[in-house]
Amino acid sequence: MYTQQPGIEYNETFSLVVKPVTIRAVLTLAFSKPWPIHQLDVKNAFFNRYLSELVYMAQPPGFVDPKYPDHVCLLQWAPYGLKQAPRAWFLRFAAFLYSCGFI
């Protein structure tokens, strides 16, 4: 039985957007102090992300088990393209930053 509900969970998208005002504030602070500035380009961040909730997926076309065609897959990682992948990545990244003392 699916615990996710259509239109509530697996159709939602998460897109974190940084506002230009925040970028300007951080750069101003970094320039006013002798802090080094680095850029990080994260293109493959969503590959194999941990999931914090149960996510089920129908068997992909071409990989359906003939003995169990109605079974679903329980995902343990968030593959790229999964709606929950950006949110899972952000929550894990934010938890790491909090553990380093950032607030």
KOLKOL-94153 format. One record per atom (N, C-alpha, C): residue in three letters; atom name; x, y, z. Coordinates in steps of 0.2 Angstrom, whole numbers. Example, Ala and Ser with C-alpha at 12.3 -4.5 7.8 and 13.67 -1.06 7.14 Angstrom:
<sites>
['ala','N',[66,-28,39]]
['ala','CA',[62,-22,39]]
['ala','C',[66,-16,39]]
['ser','N',[64,-11,35]]
['ser','CA',[68,-5,36]]
['ser','C',[64,0,39]]
</sites>
This chain:
<sites>
['met','N',[4,-6,0]]
['met','CA',[0,0,0]]
['met','C',[4,6,0]]
['tyr','N',[3,11,-4]]
['tyr','CA',[6,17,-4]]
['tyr','C',[5,22,2]]
['thr','N',[10,25,5]]
['thr','CA',[8,29,10]]
['thr','C',[8,37,8]]
['gln','N',[11,38,2]]
['gln','CA',[11,44,-1]]
['gln','C',[5,46,-5]]
['gln','N',[3,52,-5]]
['gln','CA',[-4,54,-8]]
['gln','C',[-3,58,-14]]
['pro','N',[-6,56,-20]]
['pro','CA',[-5,60,-26]]
['pro','C',[-7,67,-25]]
['gly','N',[-3,72,-27]]
['gly','CA',[-5,79,-27]]
['gly','C',[-2,82,-20]]
['ile','N',[0,78,-15]]
['ile','CA',[2,81,-9]]
['ile','C',[10,80,-8]]
['glu','N',[12,73,-10]]
['glu','CA',[19,72,-8]]
['glu','C',[23,71,-15]]
['tyr','N',[21,66,-19]]
['tyr','CA',[26,64,-24]]
['tyr','C',[25,69,-30]]
['asn','N',[20,73,-30]]
['asn','CA',[20,78,-36]]
['asn','C',[23,85,-34]]
['glu','N',[25,86,-27]]
['glu','CA',[28,92,-25]]
['glu','C',[35,93,-28]]
['thr','N',[37,99,-29]]
['thr','CA',[44,100,-31]]
['thr','C',[47,105,-25]]
['phe','N',[54,104,-25]]
['phe','CA',[57,109,-20]]
['phe','C',[63,112,-24]]
['ser','N',[63,118,-24]]
['ser','CA',[68,122,-27]]
['ser','C',[70,128,-23]]
['leu','N',[76,127,-20]]
['leu','CA',[79,132,-16]]
['leu','C',[82,138,-20]]
['val','N',[80,144,-19]]
['val','CA',[82,149,-23]]
['val','C',[85,154,-18]]
['val','N',[91,156,-20]]
['val','CA',[95,161,-16]]
['val','C',[93,168,-19]]
['lys','N',[91,173,-14]]
['lys','CA',[89,179,-17]]
['lys','C',[96,183,-18]]
['pro','N',[96,188,-23]]
['pro','CA',[102,192,-24]]
['pro','C',[104,196,-18]]
['val','N',[99,198,-14]]
['val','CA',[101,202,-8]]
['val','C',[105,198,-3]]
['thr','N',[103,192,-2]]
['thr','CA',[107,188,2]]
['thr','C',[115,187,-1]]
['ile','N',[115,186,-7]]
['ile','CA',[122,185,-10]]
['ile','C',[126,192,-9]]
['arg','N',[123,197,-10]]
['arg','CA',[126,204,-9]]
['arg','C',[128,205,-2]]
['ala','N',[124,203,3]]
['ala','CA',[126,203,10]]
['ala','C',[132,199,12]]
['val','N',[132,193,10]]
['val','CA',[137,188,11]]
['val','C',[144,191,8]]
['leu','N',[143,193,2]]
['leu','CA',[149,195,-2]]
['leu','C',[152,202,2]]
['thr','N',[148,206,4]]
['thr','CA',[150,212,8]]
['thr','C',[153,210,14]]
['leu','N',[150,206,18]]
['leu','CA',[153,203,24]]
['leu','C',[160,200,23]]
['ala','N',[161,196,17]]
['ala','CA',[167,193,16]]
['ala','C',[172,198,14]]
['phe','N',[170,203,10]]
['phe','CA',[175,208,8]]
['phe','C',[177,213,14]]
['ser','N',[173,214,18]]
['ser','CA',[175,218,24]]
['ser','C',[179,215,29]]
['lys','N',[179,208,29]]
['lys','CA',[184,204,33]]
['lys','C',[189,201,28]]
['pro','N',[195,199,31]]
['pro','CA',[199,196,26]]
['pro','C',[198,188,25]]
['trp','N',[192,187,22]]
['trp','CA',[190,180,21]]
['trp','C',[191,178,14]]
['pro','N',[193,172,13]]
['pro','CA',[194,170,6]]
['pro','C',[187,168,3]]
['ile','N',[186,169,-3]]
['ile','CA',[179,167,-6]]
['ile','C',[181,161,-11]]
['his','N',[176,156,-11]]
['his','CA',[177,151,-16]]
['his','C',[170,149,-19]]
['gln','N',[170,147,-25]]
['gln','CA',[164,145,-28]]
['gln','C',[163,138,-29]]
['leu','N',[157,135,-27]]
['leu','CA',[156,128,-28]]
['leu','C',[151,127,-33]]
['asp','N',[152,123,-38]]
['asp','CA',[147,122,-43]]
['asp','C',[145,115,-43]]
['val','N',[139,114,-40]]
['val','CA',[136,107,-39]]
['val','C',[131,105,-44]]
['lys','N',[134,101,-49]]
['lys','CA',[130,99,-55]]
['lys','C',[127,92,-53]]
['asn','N',[130,88,-50]]
['asn','CA',[128,81,-48]]
['asn','C',[126,80,-41]]
['ala','N',[124,85,-38]]
['ala','CA',[122,84,-31]]
['ala','C',[117,79,-29]]
['phe','N',[112,78,-34]]
['phe','CA',[106,74,-33]]
['phe','C',[107,67,-34]]
['phe','N',[113,65,-37]]
['phe','CA',[114,58,-38]]
['phe','C',[115,54,-31]]
['asn','N',[111,49,-30]]
['asn','CA',[112,45,-24]]
['asn','C',[112,48,-18]]
['arg','N',[107,53,-17]]
['arg','CA',[106,56,-11]]
['arg','C',[102,52,-6]]
['tyr','N',[103,52,0]]
['tyr','CA',[99,48,5]]
['tyr','C',[92,51,6]]
['leu','N',[87,47,7]]
['leu','CA',[80,49,8]]
['leu','C',[79,49,15]]
['ser','N',[75,54,18]]
['ser','CA',[73,54,25]]
['ser','C',[66,51,26]]
['glu','N',[63,49,20]]
['glu','CA',[56,46,21]]
['glu','C',[56,40,16]]
['leu','N',[50,36,17]]
['leu','CA',[49,31,12]]
['leu','C',[47,33,6]]
['val','N',[50,31,0]]
['val','CA',[48,33,-6]]
['val','C',[47,26,-10]]
['tyr','N',[42,25,-14]]
['tyr','CA',[41,19,-18]]
['tyr','C',[40,21,-25]]
['met','N',[42,17,-29]]
['met','CA',[42,18,-37]]
['met','C',[40,12,-40]]
['ala','N',[36,13,-45]]
['ala','CA',[33,8,-50]]
['ala','C',[40,5,-53]]
['gln','N',[39,-1,-55]]
['gln','CA',[45,-4,-59]]
['gln','C',[46,-1,-65]]
['pro','N',[52,1,-67]]
['pro','CA',[53,4,-73]]
['pro','C',[51,0,-79]]
['pro','N',[49,3,-85]]
['pro','CA',[48,-1,-91]]
['pro','C',[54,-4,-93]]
['gly','N',[53,-11,-95]]
['gly','CA',[59,-15,-97]]
['gly','C',[62,-18,-92]]
['phe','N',[61,-17,-86]]
['phe','CA',[64,-20,-80]]
['phe','C',[58,-23,-75]]
['val','N',[52,-24,-78]]
['val','CA',[47,-27,-74]]
['val','C',[48,-34,-73]]
['asp','N',[48,-37,-66]]
['asp','CA',[49,-44,-65]]
['asp','C',[42,-47,-67]]
['pro','N',[43,-52,-72]]
['pro','CA',[37,-56,-74]]
['pro','C',[34,-60,-69]]
['lys','N',[37,-62,-63]]
['lys','CA',[34,-66,-58]]
['lys','C',[30,-61,-53]]
['tyr','N',[32,-55,-53]]
['tyr','CA',[29,-50,-48]]
['tyr','C',[27,-43,-52]]
['pro','N',[23,-43,-57]]
['pro','CA',[22,-37,-61]]
['pro','C',[19,-31,-57]]
['asp','N',[16,-33,-52]]
['asp','CA',[12,-28,-48]]
['asp','C',[16,-25,-42]]
['his','N',[22,-28,-41]]
['his','CA',[26,-25,-35]]
['his','C',[29,-18,-37]]
['val','N',[31,-15,-32]]
['val','CA',[34,-8,-32]]
['val','C',[41,-9,-29]]
['cys','N',[45,-4,-31]]
['cys','CA',[52,-3,-28]]
['cys','C',[52,1,-22]]
['leu','N',[55,-1,-17]]
['leu','CA',[57,4,-11]]
['leu','C',[63,7,-12]]
['leu','N',[63,14,-13]]
['leu','CA',[70,17,-15]]
['leu','C',[73,19,-8]]
['gln','N',[80,17,-8]]
['gln','CA',[84,19,-3]]
['gln','C',[89,25,-4]]
['trp','N',[89,27,-10]]
['trp','CA',[93,33,-13]]
['trp','C',[88,37,-17]]
['ala','N',[90,43,-18]]
['ala','CA',[86,47,-22]]
['ala','C',[89,48,-29]]
['pro','N',[87,44,-34]]
['pro','CA',[90,45,-40]]
['pro','C',[88,52,-43]]
['tyr','N',[93,54,-48]]
['tyr','CA',[92,61,-51]]
['tyr','C',[85,61,-55]]
['gly','N',[81,66,-54]]
['gly','CA',[75,66,-57]]
['gly','C',[69,65,-53]]
['leu','N',[71,62,-47]]
['leu','CA',[65,61,-42]]
['leu','C',[63,67,-39]]
['lys','N',[57,69,-38]]
['lys','CA',[54,75,-35]]
['lys','C',[57,77,-29]]
['gln','N',[58,72,-24]]
['gln','CA',[61,73,-18]]
['gln','C',[68,74,-17]]
['ala','N',[72,73,-23]]
['ala','CA',[79,73,-23]]
['ala','C',[82,80,-21]]
['pro','N',[80,85,-23]]
['pro','CA',[83,92,-21]]
['pro','C',[81,93,-14]]
['arg','N',[76,91,-11]]
['arg','CA',[74,93,-4]]
['arg','C',[78,88,0]]
['ala','N',[79,82,-2]]
['ala','CA',[84,77,2]]
['ala','C',[91,80,2]]
['trp','N',[93,82,-3]]
['trp','CA',[100,85,-4]]
['trp','C',[101,91,1]]
['phe','N',[96,96,0]]
['phe','CA',[96,102,4]]
['phe','C',[96,100,12]]
['leu','N',[92,96,14]]
['leu','CA',[91,94,21]]
['leu','C',[98,91,24]]
['arg','N',[101,87,20]]
['arg','CA',[107,84,22]]
['arg','C',[113,89,22]]
['phe','N',[113,93,17]]
['phe','CA',[118,98,17]]
['phe','C',[117,103,23]]
['ala','N',[111,105,24]]
['ala','CA',[109,110,29]]
['ala','C',[111,107,36]]
['ala','N',[110,100,37]]
['ala','CA',[112,97,43]]
['ala','C',[119,97,44]]
['phe','N',[123,96,39]]
['phe','CA',[130,96,39]]
['phe','C',[133,103,41]]
['leu','N',[130,108,38]]
['leu','CA',[132,115,40]]
['leu','C',[130,117,47]]
['tyr','N',[124,114,50]]
['tyr','CA',[122,116,57]]
['tyr','C',[127,112,61]]
['ser','N',[130,106,59]]
['ser','CA',[134,102,63]]
['ser','C',[141,106,64]]
['cys','N',[143,110,59]]
['cys','CA',[149,114,59]]
['cys','C',[148,120,62]]
['gly','N',[142,122,65]]
['gly','CA',[141,128,69]]
['gly','C',[138,134,65]]
['phe','N',[136,133,59]]
['phe','CA',[133,138,55]]
['phe','C',[126,138,58]]
['ile','N',[123,144,58]]
['ile','CA',[116,145,60]]
['ile','C',[112,149,54]]
</sites>
